[in-house]
Amino acid sequence: MRLSGLSDVLRNIDREMTRQPQAVQTACEVVERLIENEARTRHPWTTRNSHLANSIFAGTEATGDKTSIILSAGMPYAVFLELGMERGWRKYKQDYQWLRLAVNKMIPVLRRALKHHLGGGS
């Protein structure tokens, strides 16, 4: 007995398995620009120069079945602001985190983008 339409079903499954990683990559690339802009423009300190803001970079990296959005700041002192430390590892009186806040703010945007690009609506 031959199942009618089985080859179409298998072809559609194969097409969907190819499309999904591309859709996830596209959604992440859209959101990476938003996260980078959020981190560059919204921070809790007074900017004396634009070195730190200009060093912020977001990118998308796909490895196997895992896709990551990477957000980094390239200035050597960025880690001290993000982690709230000064030399000697004492806490600053004020919380200067901004990369984590930018990522947290964009999580709902990423969810909507994934839903949209994977065909789950807008």
PyMOL commands that set and color helices and strands:
alter all, ss='L'
color gray80, all
select helices_A, chain A and resi 6-41+51-55+78-83+99-117
alter helices_A, ss='H'
color red, helices_A
select strands_A, chain A and resi 56-63+66-73
alter strands_A, ss='S'
color yellow, strands_A
deselect
rebuild
show_as cartoon
